[in-house]
């Protein structure tokens, strides 16, 4: 199932405009091996919904052994995305198309699909513990929390160091 169809299956009321359709195609291309993708978009443009929530759910639907790290400006923001991905995987809409999902380890910051020995999703804030974690996809979203931090040399160096 392509990414467009997946979104319609799990969120039937989702309406993609031209920008979202381009972004959906670009994310699907990344999953098919086209390389990396950097997206810069203003707040409220739907980027986080597509990139940090729907995309990881789609990846796991196609390959439950996929390992994803969701990195944000803080642990709490990363955990919000993690819970939203889990919510999709546990939803009736998802189950109708891909079958029921069971979780083995399930904490706020990390969870894994039953039958796998590595975390399916790890939610981490900048500066958080990712040493030793593996991932097939590293999703960076909202790495700065405000304009002041965006222009802070210290914050920029922290983000660069995490990268």
C-alpha positions, 0 to 999 in steps of 0.5 A: 500500500503506497503512503497516500493510500495508507493515510486515507486508510488510517485517517479517512478524513485527512485531506492533502493539499498540493504541498502535502501530496509533494511531501507524501511522495518525497517521504515515500521515495525516501522509504524506497531508498532515494536518500535523505530528506530535509524539510523546512516548513512553518508551524501549522503546515502539517509537517509533523503529522506527516513526517513524525506520525504517519510516516513511521506508522506506514514504515512499520506497517510495511516492515514491522522489524523497522527501527525508528528514532524520533528526535525532538527538542525535548523528551516530552515533545518526542513522546507526543509523537511516539504516542501518536504513532502507537495510537495509529498502530492500535486503531481499528482503521489500522487493524482492519488493513494490517491486522492487530498489533501487540506491544512487548515493551511499552514505555513513554520513550520506547516501545517495540512490536511483539516478536522483535528484540529491538525497539520499534520506536525510541522517542528522544529529546536533544541531548537525550540518551541514544548511544547504543540505539539503532535505527533504520530511520532517524526522524528529526522534528522541531529541534528548536522550541522557539526563535530565541533558541533558533538563534542561540549559538549554544543551542545550534552547537548542541543540535549539531553535536547530536547530529 
